[in-house]
Amino acid sequence: MTGETPTPDAAGGAQHQQAGPPVAILAQYIKDMSFEAPSAPGIFAQMQQEQPDISVGLDVNANRQQDGTFEVVLQANVSCKAGVATAFLMELTYGGLFRVNVPDEHLQAILLIECPRLLFPFVRAIIADSTRDGGFPPLMLAPVDFVAMFQNKMQEMAAAQAQAQGAAPSPEGHA
């Protein structure tokens, strides 16, 4: 079936929905990846004596490629230390190309919540495999709350915008 399909809205009337799924993954890929174990092989003995300290940072960005097509990128930065020595560092930039067919008011949430949620299992597997292949126990990342990340990003953007408006010079030229 092609074309527009009427669907009931909340008021009981019909609204038209464009054909095709709201989100489709066109491609997934590693854009950049780095794994370093600068203190190997000595770090393996040290990690038997000291509890490792693992730090994980995750960021999401989206860029319009063409009409209805977007690149969503997950950037993961992982570091592991035992004492003051660095056991390993890993940086992964993992991208996905998505066709998104949703109303504009939902676009940002889809790009920064739903699309990264679809990419995350692959990022998690790559990090686990890379740490294991690097001689360490596989690092299994915990599930990520992309809704909270999105809300934090929106709050930061609103605060930055408010600060920029507050810092703008007055019409008389005084700050």
Secondary structure, DSSP 8 states (H G I E B T S, - for coil): --S-EEEE-TTSSEEEE-SS-SEEEEEEEEEEEEEE-TTTTHHHHHHHHS--EEEEEEEEEEEEEETTEEEEEEEEEEEEEETTEEEEEEEEEEEEEEEE-S-HHHHHHIIIIIHHHHHHHHHHHHHHHHHHHTTS---------HHHHHHHHHHHHHHHHHHHHHHS--TTS--
